[in-house]
Every structure is written in C-alpha cells, then in structure tokens.
Amino acid sequence: MVSGCLTDFHLYIEGGRPAWQWFRELLGVVPPENQVQKFAVNCTWFQETFGECPDRADEETIRRFARAYIMMLLGTQLFADKSGNRIHIRWLPYVARLEEMGRYSWGSAALAWLYRCMCRVANRHVVKLAGPLQLLQSWIFWRFPTFRPTGYDEISWPLASRWKFLKEREIHKQPLRNTRRALWNNNGKLSKEYCIKMQHNYWKNHCTNLKGGSMMSDDKFEKKYLVNATSKNSHDEPKKSQPILEFIKDGMDTFRQFSRLYAFFSFISSGLSSSLLAVDNLSNISPKMFLIGFLQFLIPNCIMFQYIVGVNQLADIEIDKINKPYLPLASGKYSLRNAIIIVASSLLMGFGSAWVLGSRPMFWCLVISTMLMTAYSVNLPLLRWKRSTILATLSLASSMTIGQHIAPFLHMKTVLKKALNYPRSLVFTVVVVSLFYTVISLAKDIPDIEGDKAAGHKTLAIHLGPRRVFWFCISLLQMTYGIAIIMGALSPILWSKIFTVVTHFIMSIILWYRANSVDLSNNDSLQSFYMAIFVFLSVENFLVLFVR
C-alpha cells in the first residue's frame, strides 16, 4: 500500500476530493502558488509554517503540526527525492488518520524505495542518488567495520541514531583516509590481501574459537586466510598496460561527454540528407565527387560543432553544477584552461579549414550559424540570448537550420557545379526541421528548471511549468508530422504520396506512445526523452528524401 502510493499517487488522493482541498482540511492552510511545483511543496514553506507549535495549542492544532512534521520526515528522510527541498503531498492519505499510521509497514516501503533509487542510479546518465541515504550509510558502517569512523562502536537503538553523536566527539579522520587510500589503490580495484588484513583486528577482537573459547592467534589467522588468499589470487594481478588503457578509456569517455555526441550524430544525418537533396539525378553524379564534397562540408562543421557545444558549457559552468554535474567542466574532469584551449582551437580550425576549402556559401553559412550560437551562449552585454525564451528559440532554430541544412545544400551545389534551384523537398525540409529545432530549444529547458532559476533565466518551462511545456512540444511535433502527411498527400507522384503519408503516420504514433511513457516528475526520464527527439530528427532526415 505504502510503496504503491509512491507510484500511483492519483489513485489514492484524487479519488474522493481535490487534493489541495484535502490539504487545507488536514493542515489548515494552503501554500502559495510560488511554493508549489506540481504536487510538491517547498520544504522551506513547511519549516516556516510548521516550525514550532504555539504554546497552549488546542488538540486540532497539535494534530495539524504533527501531520506536517510526519510529512516532512517522510518526504525528506525516508522517501526523499533528488530535489532535497520539496515535500510531495502523496502522504496526505496516511497522515489523515494518525491513529492508523502504525499499521503500515514503513520499513518495507523505505527499503523498497531505496532499492528503486539504487537501481536508477546504476544508469550511467544518473549522477544523484535519492532515498534514505543516512540509513544506507549507517548500514555500511554496521556491516563493514573497516569504514567506521572512530567512536561508532557503541551500541544504541535505533542503530542510525549513533551517528548523531559523532559531531560532538573528536573524530580522527586520518586512519579512515589511509584505509580508503589503501583499499582503492591500483586504479580503484580492491586489493583482496589488504581487505583481509584490515579485517584482521576486527575478527581478532570479536570472534572467538567456539571449541576452546580462546582467540584465534595471528599465526593461525594469517595461515588460514591471508596465505590462501594470496596464493589463490596471485594470477589475478593486473597487467602493467591496464592503467594506460583505463586512462585512454576515461579520457575518451570524458571527451564524449564534452562533445555531446547524441546531437553530433543527428548533425551528420542532417548534413548528409541535405547534401543528397542537392543532387538532381543520382545517375549523373560520381559517388567519389559526392563523397569528397560531403567530407569537405563535414570536416569544418564538425570542428565548429565542438566550438558551439564547448562555448555553451564554458558559459554554463555554474548552471551545469546543478543541472548536469556529470559534464567534464562541472565535475572538474576538465580544467577551465583546458576547455578554453579546446574551444579556441576549434573556432580557429573550423573557420580556417572552411576558408581553405574555398566554398564561399558554406563559409558564410558557418559564420552566421556560429555567430548566432555564440550570441546564444556568451554572457556579454546584449548577448546571452538563452535567458529569453523567444531569442533562445530563434537563435538556436535559425543556427541549426542554416548550419545543418542550408549550408550542405548550397555547398554541394557548388561542388557539383549545378544550377541553384530550390526543390519542393528542400522547402519541406526547412519547414519541418525548423519546428523540430524549436521543440529542441524548448524541451531542453524542462529538466533544467532548477539551475535556470538559480541563474535568473526566464525560460518557458519556468513560466508555464514542465507539464505544459512538455505537451506543447509534443503538440508541435505532432503538428509537424501532420504537415508532412498533408505535403505527402499533395504529391503528384504516387509512391512518394504513399510512402510519406504512411511513414509519418507511423512516426506520429510512435511519438505519442513514447511521450506517454515519460515520467514528468523525473528529470532522468525527461532528459532521456530530450535525447530521443534527436533520434526522431535523424529519422526525419531520412524520410524527407522521399518527398516529391
């Protein structure tokens, strides 16, 4: 019942009466709108409103304060989420009847919630762990004595309560640091020998020989356990080349995070699609010439793409520490100096290679696209357009449309020495991808509300809330597929008509199914859907080739 409330909240709270009406009846007050996010109330409002029960309060007032305290305990301790500062009103059905709260299995529910949170954090894109972490820490200290701080060996109940006294004592941290350093040496792989040695003193003091009641001697301990461990695992020593391989692997993974490859692959598919649109007749074109022309477009634009994502991360370091702490700059994997070198080198190499290749249409499209994205990111007077929803959407959508679609089309026309014309498929592509990029501009702010608020950005997600913006984005995408279906139906070529209508109808169904699977209260789910939009865009880059 309790664990079900965590996931099926609406079934329990909205079946009888409006949620906030029930909130007023049970707690005597309703929080102001600026203190509410969906069905969660800011913890600071709870603390200010119910921080101290007034003297000589009547029984009903005491019950209201008790309900508020229990909700704070459940929302911030036992069933805490990653926000750390909001309390969900899903607990109203339980605090409504205080006398019945002892009938629920709170321990089982808290354990199930912790398992669920630990399962989620195993995803490589998740960097924050929620749940009753103080209980998890207490369990670690209880089950792994080596990690215990000094002064933790005293028995008291409940076990977690022992931690609160440590701040009052003088804690010697150096032995614990030495233990950690030794345990995680050799590139973070546990040394089995050292683990056994570190447990030696613990077992020596706590384990007795059942037969004779005497302590096991050091010689017997080492002979029975330590020698066996070293002999059995001598062949498991890591190769000398392993640290180098790990270093290379970590470096490549860090650069992948810095480069935002999920958008990079969509960029390649966009350039290839628009380059193919410039070819009037495939039978009259040399594959070698087309490949060379596409590579000429790809090289400077890939380099410049690295500049665009890099300068955005340089300008958003403080925001990313809140929204995306796993990124190299926010996490400290890249220093500011190294990031500046990468960004500046990408800018110079991108413009330089585009100029050397001699394609003037591509060069000037690259200049316009780069200027728009620089104005979008950098924090200078009259710039930093991402603080405004309208300017952010216009600059991002215009830059991507010019750089990833118009530029490769014009460049390929120049390479192939063909007369410049604007086919129906190009017009269709520009309209469709502009709507896609508008959605990307709006959807990227939905998981980033917390950091954008701290930075003072006035995004649409902050003004309207994540749910409204999310479904507005879905509506725009469905409208995009609707436009594609109409364009396909108007095509004079039968095969193009059938293919365009059927494929876009299927894509609209897939989009609707995917959108309904998104948990709007979970930033990881929202971020996953945001990345999925680039997959839909890549598929659309393929489909537009068949519009006639």
N, C-alpha and C positions, 0 to 999 in steps of 0.2 A: 504493500500500500504506500509506504513512505517513498520507496525508490520509484514507484510509478508516478508519484506526484512530480518528481524531478523532470520527467519527460512528457507526461500527459497532463500538464497543468490545467489546461482549459476544461478538461472533463470534470475536474473536481471543484473548480472555483466559479465557473460561469454557468453551471447548470441551473442554479437557483436564482441568483440575483446578480446585478452588475458588480464587478469586482471592487470598484472604488466606493460604492455604496456600502458594501460589507466592511471595507477598510475603515470607513468613518464610524460605523456602528461598533466595531471592536476596539478601535484605538481612540475614538473621539475627535479625530482631526484628519484632514486630507492634505497631503503635501502639495505645495505649489507646483505648477507645470514645469518650471525650470529645474525642479529637483527630481523629476521623473524621466526615466528613459524606458519606454515601452511599459513593461510591468515591473520595473526595478526602481527602487527609491535610493537616493544617495545616502550613504551611511552617515555623513555629517549632519544631515537633517534629522535622522533618528537620534543621534547623540545630543544635538542641541535641544530637541523637543522632549526627549525622554531620558536625559542625562541624570536627573536627580528627582526622585519622587518628593513632592511637597510634604511638609510636616502636617500631621493630623489629617491626612487624606482619607476620604471615605473608601469603602471596600471596592466600589466600582473603579475608582481612580487607580487604586493599587493593582487591580486586575489588568487595567489597560497598560500600566507601566510594566507589569510582569510579562504581558504578551509582547510588548515592544522589545524587552530585554531578551526574551527567548528567540524572537525573530532575528535579532542581531547576533545571538550566539549561533543559531543555525546557519544564517546567511554569510557570516564572516569567519566561522571557525570550522564547524563540522562539514558544511556543504559549501564552502567558499568557491567562487568562480575566479577567473583570472583578472577580473577588474580590480578586486580587492577593496572596492569602495562603494559597492551597490548591494542592496538587500532586496531580493525578489519577494513579491507578495504571495508566492505559491504556498507559503506557510500559514496563511490565514485559516484554512480549514482545520488545522491542528491546534492552533492557539485559541480558536473559538471556544473549545471546551477544555479548559486547563486540567480538569479532573481526569480526563481520559488520556493525557499525553503519555503516561507511564505504560499504557497498553501496547504501544508501538515498539517495534524492535529497532531502536535508533542505532544501535551498534552495527547491526547487519546492514542497514541502509548506508551508514557512513563508510563502512568497508567497501560496499558495492560502488559507491561514488568515487572512492579513492582508486579502486581498480579501473574504473572507467576513465578517470583522468590520467592515470599512468599509461593506459593503453593508447590514449590520444597523443600523449607527449612522445610516444615512440615514433610518430610520424616525423620525418626529417624537417618538415616545414614548420613544426610547432616548437616554440622555444620557451614557453612558460608552462609551469605545472601548477594546477589548481588542486583543491581538495584539502583535507585535514592534515596539512603538512607538519604541524607540530606533533601530532600523534605518530606520523611516519618517522619523524626524527627521533622521538622517544623510543620507538620500536627498534630503530637501528642501534641506538645506544644500548638497549637492553639485550639484543641478540648478538651484537658484535662488540664485545668489551674493549677491543683494541682502540676503537674510535671514541671511547668515552672521555669526556673532559674530567679533570681532577675534581673530586667531590661528588661524583654521580653515583657512588656505590651504596649510598644509604637507601634503605628500603622505606617507601611510603606509598600510600594508596590514595588516589589512583597513581599509576606509575608516571604519567606525564607531569604530575604536579611537582616532581622533584626538580624539574628544570628551572622552575621559577626562583629557587634559592641560589642558583649558581652566580647570579649577578651580584649577590651580597658577599660572596666569597672572593678570595684572591685566586684566580684561575691561572695556572701555569700553562701557557699555550705552546711553549717550545717543544716539549715532548710529543705533543699531538702533531705539530708540524713535521717533526722528524719522522714520525710514524707514517704520515701521509706521503712524505717525500720518498721514503724507502719503499712503501707499498706500491707506489705508482711510478717507480723508476723504470728505466728501459722502455721508453716510449709509451708509458701508461699501461703496460702489461703487468699484471700482478706476479710477483715472484713467489712461487709456492714455498720455497725454502723459508723465505723471510716471514711469510704468513704463519708458518708453523712455529718459528722461533718467537714471534711476537705473542702467540697464544701460550707459550711455554709457562710463563709466570702465572697466567690466569688458571690454567689447569693444575699447576703445582700447588696453588693455594686453595683451590675449590674442589678438586677431585681426589678422592681417597681410594685406596685399594679395598675393594669390597671383601676380599678374603681376610686380610690381616688388619684392616683399618688403618694402615700406615700410608704415608705419602709415597708416590712413585718417585724414585730417585732420578736425578738429572741424567745419569748414565743410561738408565733404562729408557727414559723418555726419548733421548736422542737416538738410542739404538733402535727403538721400536718404530719411531715416527720419522725423525729427521733423516736418518740414513736411508730408510726406504724411499722417502720422497725424492731425495736427490738422485738415488740410483735409478728410479723409475722414470724420472723426467729429464735425465741428462741429455736425451736425444731431442728434447723439445726446445733447446736453446735457439733463439732467433738467428738467422743468418746476418752477417755483417752488412749485407746490402739492404736489409729491411728498413732501417731508419731513412736511407736515401729514398727508397720507394715511397715510404709514408710521407716524407717531406714533399716529394713531387705530387703525390696524390692530393695532399692537403692544399698545396699551392694551386693546383688546377681547380679544385672544388671552390676555393676562395675566389678565384678569378671568375668562375662560372656565376657565383652569386653576385659579384660586382657587375657582370655583363648583362644580367637578366636575360638568359638565353631563351626563356619562353616567348619573349617578344621578338628576339632575334630570328627565330625560325619563321615566325609569321612575316617578318620583314623580307626574308628571302623568297617566300612563296608569293608575296605581293609583287616584288620586282620581276620574278620570272613570269608571272601571269601578265603583267602589263607589257613586258617585252614581247611576249607572244602575240598580244593584241596589235602590235605594230607591224606584224607580218601579214601581208595581204594574201599571199599564196605560199604555202609551205613547200610546194613542189619547185618553186623558182628560187629558193633560198638555200645557200650552202650551210649545212649544220656547223661546219667549222667556223664560218664567219659569224653565225648567230652566237655560238659559244664564246667566241672571243669578245663580241660586243657585250654579252651578258656579264662576263668576268670583268670587263672594263667598268661597267656600272657597279658591280658588286664590291670590288676592292675598296675604292674611296668611300663608298657609302657604308660599308661595314666598319671601316675605321672611324668614320664620323658618328656612326651609331654608338660606338664606345664613348665618344666625347659626350654625346647627349645624355646617356644614362649616368655617366660619371659626374658631369657638372650638376646634375639633379641631386645626386647623392651628396656631393660636396656642400650644396646649399641646404640640405635637409638633415644634416647630421643629428641635431638635437631632436627633430621630429622622429627620425628613424630609431632613436634610442627608445622611444615609446612605442611606435607602431611596428617597426621591423628591426628589433635588436640583433637579429642574426646576420644582418648585412655587414660586410667587412669593415666599413668605416665606423658604423655604430657599435660594433662589437670590439673594435680595437685591433682586428686582424691586419688591417691596413692603416698605416700612419697617414696623417694629413699630407705630409710631404710626398710620400709615395703616390697617393691618389692624385695630387696636383700634377706630378710628373706624367702619370698615365694620361690624364685628361688633356694637358697641354700638348703632349706628344701626339695624341690622337687628332687634335684640332689641326696642328701644322701638317701632319702626314696626310690627313684627309683632304684638305684644300690643295696641298702640293701635288698629290697623285692625280686629283681631278683636273688640275691645270695642265699637268704634263700630258695626260691622255688626250687633251685637245678637244673634248666635246663641250662646246660652249653651252648648249641647252642644259646638259647635266650639271655643269659647274654652277650656273646661276640658280638652278633649282636647289642645288645643295646649299648655296649661300643663303637663299631665302628660308629654307627649312631650318637651317642651323640658327639663324638669327631669331626666328620665332621661338624655338625651343630654349634658346639662351634667355630671351626675354621672359619666358615662362618660368625659368628656374632661379636666375641670379637675383640676389637681394640688393638691388641698386635703385636709386630714385627713378620713378615712373616705370619700373620693371617689377619683377616678381609677380607676374600675372596670375600665377596659380592661386593667389589669395582671393581672386574674384572668379566666381563660377563662370560667368559669361566669357571673360577674357581667357580663362584657362581652357575652356571648351573650344573657343575659336582658334587659339594658337595651336593647341595640340592636334585638333582635327585637320586644320589647314596644313600644318607642317607635315603630318603623316601622309596626307593625300598628295601633296606636292612631291615630297621626297621619295615615297614608295610606289607611286603610280604614274604621275605625270612625268617625272624625271626619267624613269626607264623607258617609257613610251617614246618620248622625244629623242632620247639618246639612241635608241635602236633605229629610229627613222633616219638619224644622221649617219649611223654606221652602215646601214643597208643602202643609203643614198636613195631613199624613196621619197616621193612627194608627200608633203604633210597633209593628211586628212584626218578627220575625227569620226571614226566609225560609231555606229549605234552602240556597240558593245562597250566602247570607251566611256561614252556619256553615262550609260547604265552603271559601269564600274565606279565612276566618280561619285555618283549619287549614293550608291549602296555603301561603299566603303566610308564615305563621309558620315553616314548615320552610324556605322559600326564604331568609328573613332569617337563620335560624340558619346556613344554608350560607354566606351572605354574610359573616356575622360570623367564621366560621372560615376561609373561603378568603382573606379579605383579609390574614391574617397570614402566609400561605405565602411570598409574595415578600419579606416584611419581616422575615425572621428576623434578619438581621444587625443592623439598627437596634434591634429589640426586645431582643435580647441585650444590647446596649450600654446600654439604658435599664433593664434588670433586669426586664422583663415576663416573666411566666410563661405564655406562650401555648401552646396545644396543639401548634402546629407546632414549637415548640422542644422540647417533651417527647417527642413521638412521631416527629418528622421530617416533612418536607414530603410525601413519597410517601404515608405512611399517612393523613395528614390530607386530602390531595387525594382519595384514593379513598374515604375516609369521606364526604366531601362529595358525591361522585358517587353513592355508595350512598344518601344521604339524598334526593337529587334523584330518583333512580330510584324510591325508595320513595314519594315524593310523587306521581309520575306513576302508580304502582301504586294508590295510594289514589284518585286521580282516576278511574282506569279502573273500579275497584270501585264508586265512587259513581255513575258513569255507567251501569254495568250494572244497578244497582238502581233506576234512574229509571223511573217508570211511563209516561213519555212516550217513544214510540218514536224520534222524530227526535233528541231530546236524548240518548237512550241511544247511538244510533249515532254521532252527532257527537262526543260526549265520549270514548267509547272509542277511536274511530279517531284523532282528533287527538292525544290524549295518548299513544297508542302510537307515532305518528309522531314526536312530540317526544322520547320516550324513546330512539328510535333515533338521532335527530339528536344528542342529548346524548352518547350513547355514542360516536358517531363523532367528535364534537368533542373529547371527553375523551382519546381515544386519540391525537389529533394533538398533544397538549401535550407539550412538552419540559420535563420536571420539573427539569432542571438549568439551565434558562434562565429567569431572572426576568422577562424581557420576555414570554416565552411564557406564563408563569403570570399575569402582570398582564393580558395580553390575554384569557385565559380568564376571569379575575375580572370584567372588564368585560362579557364575553359573558353572564355569569349575569344581568345586568340586562336583556339582550335576551330571555333565556328568561322572565324575570319579566314583562316587558312583554307577551309573547305570552300568558302565562298569565292576565294581567289581562283579556285579550280572551276567552279560552276559558271563563272562569268564568261569563260572562254567559249561556252556553247550558246551564248545569246546572239541571235542574229536578227 
